[in-house]
Amino acid sequence: MHLADVLACIAVLAVLGVSLLSNALVLICFACSPDIRKRAASLFTLNLATCNLLLTAINMPLTLLALAGHSQPGGDGLCRAAAFLETFLSANSMLTVAALSVDGWMAVVFPLSYRSRMRHRDAALALAYAWAHSACFAAVAACLSWLGYHSFYASCTLRSTDTISSATVSFAVFTVAFHTLTFLLSLVVLCVAYLKVLRVARFHCKRIDVITMQTLVLLVDIHPRLLELWPAVPINQHWGVLCKCLAYSKAACDPFVYSLLRHQYRKACIDIVNRILKRKSRNSERWQRANGPNTVVQAMELSRNSEGTCNVKNKNARFKD
């Protein structure tokens, strides 16, 4: 193995480990925290984590085997199935990121009417479109036999082996349409949404930079795919493998950008650790009433719950009178 192949294997292995642990932690937090499940946007993070986890568990190991063995991993049927999943999951996750950016814009720009504008039903409809959009492109590629092993990326993905001019033109049209209506459209939605958020809340600036750079990294995967439509332009294979590693890195970054660095998920993680260690959680109302809240957010939530309890008691007392 060349040094570049060894470095690529190490990079894919590192991304695989981080992505597997972080996305699994997001799913555990969703399952254990009622506060997270109350928000409609949690459906977006659930879908994003599920797509990233499947991509990590199925496609990344196959790419790792292809890099180590310099050949197609498994049979043709396995590779076509993995390519179908990669096409579906990458498009689905990118559209989910666009939906999350729109959700963030609505939460900041319309804080008073946000709950009525973004309900669980609305989030489910958005996800239904993302699934239908992704499934249509993946199904078209499967029907036209454009899925299989691509040595340029050392992975099972979109590829065309036809040398007929009409088939090549059809694949080129499909590739441009797929990347434009999925990745480029999501980037435009993401940038417009967070630029509008920036006008209202300047403190989101650092997070906007992270998300925008993350999407630009994903667009690096588009660059060689569009260049390979012109056979006269030579492309180094190491560049294709690097682009695939950068595209995979999105699956490892998403859990931190959209979930684990937020207050609700940090709170859920602390609760999970306390349950494992069988300690009383500092986030529980009983602990906060006895020792005082830890944060301003907890103090506000505790005061609201206290006001609600007092109102219920007053109503009961009036009913008895």
N, C-alpha and C positions, 0 to 999 in steps of 0.2 A: 504493500500500500504506500502511496505517496504521502508526503507530509500534509498536503492539502486535504486528502481523503481522511487522514487521521483527525485533523482539526475539525473537519465537517462532522465526523462521527461523534466527537466530544461535544460539539455544539448541539447537535440533535439530541444526544443523550441528556445533556443539561436541561434543555428546553422541555424534554419529555418529563423529567423528574419534577421540575417546578410546576409545569402545567397540570400534571396528574394530581399533585398534592393540593395545589391552590384551588382548582376547580372542584375537587372532591370536598374541600372545606366549605366552599360556597354552598354546595348542595346540603351538607350537614347543617349549616347555619339556617338555611331555609326550612329544613325539616324540624329543627328544634326551636325556632323563634316564632311565636305568634305575631309579634310586632312587625317582623319582616313580611310575613304572609299577608298582613292587612293591606299593604301598599300594592296598588295595581302594577307599579313598575317592577315589582319583584318577579312577575311573570316573565319580563324581559331578561332579567339577570338569570332566572332559572333556565330559560331556553338557551341563553348564551353559554352558560356553564355546561349544560348538557351537550351542546354541539361541540364545544372545545374538548370536553372529556372524551367523547366518541372519536374525534379526530386524533386525539393524543393516544388513545388506547389501540386504535386500528391502523391509522396511516403512518404515524411516526415510526413505530417499530419496523414496518415494511421498508420505509426509506432507509432506516439504519441498517437493515439486512442487505439492501441493494448497494449501499455504500461500502459495506464490508466485503461483499462477495462480487461486486462489479457485474452483477447480472440481475435478471428479474427475480424477485422473491415469490416463490410459490408458482402455481399454475396460472393459465390465462383466465380461468373463471374467477379465481380469487383476486387477481389483479384488476379485472373489470369491475368486480363488486366494490373493491377498495376505491377505485377511481370514481365510481358513481357516488359513493359516500363522500369523498373529498369534494366533489363538485357541489353536491347538495349542502354539505355542512359549512363549507366556506362561504357560499352565497347566503345561507340562512343566518350565519353569525354576523356577516357584514350588514345585512338588512336589520338585524336586531340592534346592532350598534347605532344605526341611523334612528331607529325607534327610540332608543334611550336618549339620544341627543334631543329629539323633539320633546320627549317627556321632561328633560331637564329645562328646556326653554319654557315649557308651559308652567312648570313649578316655580320658576323665578319671575317670569313676566306676569303670570296670572295667579298669584298665591292664594287669593280669596276664593276663586272659583275653580281651583285646580282639581279638587276632589270630584266635582260634578263634570269636569271636562275629561278627566282620565279615570275611568272606572275599570273594573276587572273585565267587563264585557268589551270595552273599547280595546284594552290591551290584548284580549283573546282574538279579536277581529284582526288587529295588526299582525299578530303572530300567524294567524291563518293565511293572510296574504303572503307573508314571508315564506311559509312552508310551500304554498302553491307555486309561487314564483321560482323557488329553488328546485322544486320537484319537476317543474316543466322543463327547465333547461337541462337538468340531469337526465331526464327521460329522453329528450331529443338527442342528446349526445349518445345515450345508450342505444337507441334505435338505429342511429346512423353509424354505429361501430366506431365512435370517436373516443372511446375509453380504453385505456391499456397502459402498458409500461412505457415510460418516456425516459430514455437513457440520459437525456440532457439534464433532467431534474433528479434522476436516480429515484424515481417514485412512480406510483400508479396514478395517472392523472389524465387530463385531456390530451389527446394526440391524434394526428391524422397520418396514416401510412399510404394513402392513395396518392398516385402520381398523375392521375387524370386531371386535366385542367379544370373541368367543371366541378369535380369533387373538392379540389383545392380551393376554388372560389367559394363554394358553399361553407367549407370549414372556416375560411377567413371571415365571412359574413357572420357566422355563428359566434366566433371568438370575439369579434368587435362588439356585437350586440350584447353578448353575455357580460363582458367586462364593463361596457358602458352603462347598461341598465342595472348593474349590481354594484360594482365597486366604485366607479366614477360617480354615479348618482348618489350613493351613500356618502361619499366624501363631500359632495356639494351640499347635501342636506346637513351633514355634521358641521361643516364650516359656517354655513349661514345661521344655523341654530345657535351656535356658541358665540358667534359675533354679536348676535342680538342679546344674548345673555350678558356679554361683556359690557354692553352699554348700560345695563341695569346693575350688575354686580361685578365690580372690578376685581374682587378677591378671587374670582374664578379663573383669573388669567393663567396661573400656573397649571391648573388642571386642563384648561383648554389647550395649552401648548403640548402637554403630554398626549392628549387624545388626538390632536391633529398630526403630531409626529408619528404616532402609532399607525394612523391610517395611511400616511405617506409611505411608511415602511411596507404596508400591505400592497400599496400601488407599485412597489418595486417588482412585485411578482408579475404585474401586467407588462412591464417594459420588455423582458425577453420574449413573452408570448406574442406580442405585437411585432417584434423584430423578426421572429422566426417565420412570419408570414412572407417575408422577403428573403428568399434563399441566397440572394447575392450578398447579403450582409452576414459576415462570419461572426459567430458568438462562441466565446470560450465556455466549455462545459463547467468549469469551476464557478463561473459567474451564475450559471443556472442553479447549481447546488446551493450557492450562497443565497440566491433569491428565495429558494425554497426554505432554507433555514430561517430567513427573516420573516417569511410568511407564517411559518410555524410559531415564531416568537410571539405573534399576536395572541395565540391561545394561552401563553403564559402571562402576558401582560393584562389581559382583560379582567381576570378576577381581582387584581389589585386596583385597577383604575375605576372599575364600576361597582365593586362590592367590598372587598376586605378592608379598604382604607376608610370606609364610611363608619359613622358612629354606631349605627344599628348592628352592623356586622361585627365590629370590635366588641360591642356589648354582648352579642351572642357568643362570640369566641370565649370571652371571659366566663360566661355562664357555663359553657360546655366544659371548660377546664375545671371550674369549681365543682361541677357534678362528678367529674372523673375523680377528683381528689376528695370528694364528699365534704366539701366546705360550704358554708353558708354564703350565698352570692351577695356581693355588695350592690347588685342591681335590683334585688328584690325589695318590695315595698316594706316588708317587715324590718329588714336590716336598715333601710334608710330612715324609717321612723325612729328606730332605736339609736342610731349613730349619726344621722344626718346624711343628706345627699352628697355624692362625690362631685357632681358637675352641675352647671347651671341648667342643663337640659333636664337632669334628674330632678332638680328642685322645682322646675316648672311643671313637670309631669306629676310630682308628688302633690303640689298645691292644687292642680286640677282634680286629681283623684280625691283629695280631701274635700274640696268644694262640692264635688259630686256626691260624696258620702253624706255631707251635711245637708244638702238639698233633699236627698232621699229620706233622711231622718226627719226633717221638718215636715215633709209631705205626709209621712206616716203619723207624726204627732197630730197634724191637723185633721187627718182622717179619723183618728181615734176620738178627738174632741167633737 
